[in-house]
Every structure is written in C-alpha cells, then in structure tokens.
C-alpha cells in the first residue's frame, strides 16, 4: 500500500461574471491526482481533488512545499497502522511539517486540494462511497439519503438586466431548486433592492431567496442593507462584511432578526471558533459556510465541527460554500445542513452525479466508490485530461 505518483495541474475556470468584490475573468484552480499502487477493476486507484472557486490555483505552494514533503516521506509513514489504506491524518500531518501556526491563507487551499484527493482514494480503496465511509468511521453509522442544496447565481454580468436575472432564477426553479441565491453589493442599495424584488416576483417568498454581499460592506452599509431587507424575510443575508471583521457580524446580529450566513473565507478551526465566539452568530437560525476544499481539507473540517460544537453550534448549522461533491459527501455522511450548488457557472467544476436530479430542493448521491467524480462525466474528463491519468 503506497502512493506511487502525485500529479498537479492548473486549469482555467474563467468567466465574465463578477460579485461585489472580484470578477472571475482570470480565475484558475488546481487539480491533483494521487495515484496509488492499489488496483480495482484492472486499473490503479486514483484519487482526485481540486480547489473551490474564488481562490486561485495554488501550484506554487503545492510544488515548492507540500507535494515534495509527501514524495520524500517514507511510504509506510502515510498509511494506516494496519497497512490497509492510506491515512489522511498522517498525510495531512506530513504536509504540514515545518509550517508555523496561524496565517491561514493560500496554503490552506493547497493542502485542501491534496486532502480531497486522498479521501477520494481512501473511499475507493475501501470500495464504498465516501459518505458511507464517513458515517461508519466518524459518524453514527447512518447517513442522509439526500441533501438540501440551493442554486447559487445572480452574478453581475455585463448587460444583464432584471428580466435576465428573473429568467436565470426561473431556470433554477425548473431544475428542482427551491432556494436560490443572488449577489448584492456590486450596485447601489436602491438598485440592489430593485433586483431583489425582481427575483421575489419569480420565487414568491423571501424564504426562497438568499443574498450574498461577498464581504463588501463596512458597518454603516451593512446596517443600511439590513434595515432595507428586513421586510423580505430572506433565507439568509450572507457575508456582509470582511470575513475577519467579527464586530460587523456581531453588530448585525443585534438589529437583523433574519438568518445570516458567513464563514466561506475562514480557513481554520481556530478562525471558525472565533467566529462562533465573537461574531454574534446565533445557533438557532444562522448558517456557517466553511469550505473544506479551501480550508486544509476534511481532516481540518472535522476539527472545525468539533470546535463549533463546543460553542453551541451543530453540524446542521453548516452549509458549505463551493458546490462540490466532497462537501456533498460530508453533508450526507456527517449530517450537515446542506450544500451549495452552481447550476450554470464554473463548469465543469460544479454539479453532481449525472442523472441524479434535484427534487424539491434536495439531491441524492450515487452509490459509487469514492467521492463520485466518475459519475460526473464532464468533470472526471477534465481532471483526467489535466493530470494525464
């Protein structure tokens, strides 16, 4: 049992869309393939990983620090004590040798990419879907058969008017999504309120619409939007201020009674714990969006779940950012509150298994070993082509 090769590539996920803070015209992602000496159906077991949108490819960090450490490690130091499989926790610890604590920036993305590939390989070697492996190994032995998903979109786009925004949301509802999400903060308040009302004409009620400011607002602006949006009773008000400005989040909680969401740009269990302690987030209604693919991977995500649990939050408070199948498996296996979905952007690094439809706002999972990438034909082709596997 050993890793025989690790391959890394950079792929483009560029798009002309923008949110309140960045555009995606030059967005890239890293893809990693972990090749093992195990053979299933006559082929080597390969685990795949990639990083979520919004953070660029981490190839420099991967090739300068993290992949060399794995390649130089004794093969037996990366496997379980009983020799039956790779050990994600040992692999994670090896990657983080000589890394100082704190500073959870882009290195968390690099580690998360590899970690995803390792978990994919582990579940494939065991011959079970990752969600089942997680439920049996770290959960109570049961998993959710389907997962709540919402359709993330509503980006600012050159020439996009309210009627086109409405058409986009109609498409999502026709796909089976109940809750949709749109961007705010990239236009003046009165214009964004007009856009919100246009979408409400399509979805009917505020409980079916989430809005996302992508960390754009100062406190005064965040409060102004909160006051203007109160009457709509929205599904959530997401990332009003800078993700590390817990003061803004705390002040919002005092005046905004509706659900809030944040956390996608916090990349460690320590930052997640600080948000839970000091950010004014309320376990009875608010949502935490930590994305394991950006925050050191699933090994660290389990520490995050433990940390927020001690602060009164449940795994059901978590609806990860990213719209990828790793979070979908975690949501089912460790019983999170749901998962993001990108029906029309960031292709092919979006979507779930071919042939499994979203119904009444929920999506099922394939009964396939690993994360299930092979059941998403466009995605697995892109990753195989990028890594020559």
Secondary structure, 3 states (H helix, E strand, C coil): CCEEEEEEEEEECCCCCECCCCECCCCEEEEEEEEEEEEECCEEEEEEEECCCCCCCCHHHHHHHHHHHHHHCCHHHHECCCCCCECHHHHHHHHCCCCCCCCCCCHHHHHHHHHHHHHHHHHHHHCCEHHHHHHHHCCCCCCCCEEEEEEECCCECCCCCHHHHHHHHHHHHHCCCCCEEEECCCCCHHHHHHHHHHHHHHHCCHHHEEEECCCCCCHHHHHHHHHHHHHHCCCEEECCCCCCCHHHHHHHHHHCCCCEEECCCCCCHHHHHHHHHHCCCCCCCCEECCCCCCCCCHHHHHHHHHHHHCCCCCHHHEEECCCCHHHHHHHHHCCCCEEEECCCCCCCCCCCCCCCCEECCEEECCCCCECCHHHCHHHHHHHHHHHCC
